Amino acid sequence: MWEWYRIGVAAGIGAGVAVIAAAWLARTRPGALLAILIGAAGGIAVGFALGDWNDALGGAIGGVLGGLGGVPLAAGTLRRGGTISGTGILIGLAGLAIAALALIPFLGYLEAVALPALAARARRREPERYAGLRTLARD
């Protein structure tokens, strides 16, 4: 039972680290990829600190899934007019809360799986862009 707890903690903390990195780096595609890699590296580091390669693998998977969930959230916020510093601070604090909540048993697994699902849902609910009155100005 202790092994499953440690894997969940590593996965949740890896997801939180990825969200924190995405909050500051998701402005560009290379930054988004770097945020995912930082999340995976953070999860691996936490996994090896807690145990062995099983924990590190769980942390890496959690970091990748957290990055896949955090990058669209931060990029969408910036695309809709959010400031870089405000987005970084607010989403960074959310990532810190995600990492802290990973200490609750089973919640680390849930966070790692829920972040990409929530990002996909937010992406579907985002309004489409229309040309609007700009098409009339082309006379």
Buried (B, 14 or more C-beta within 10 A) or exposed (E): EEEBBBBBBBBBBBBBBBBBBBBBBBBEEEBBBBBBBBBBBBBBBBBBEBBEEBBBBBBBBBBBBBBBBBBBBBBBBBEEEBEBEEBBEBBBEBBBEBBEBBEBEEBBBBBBBBBBEBBEEBEEEEEEEEEEEEEEEEE
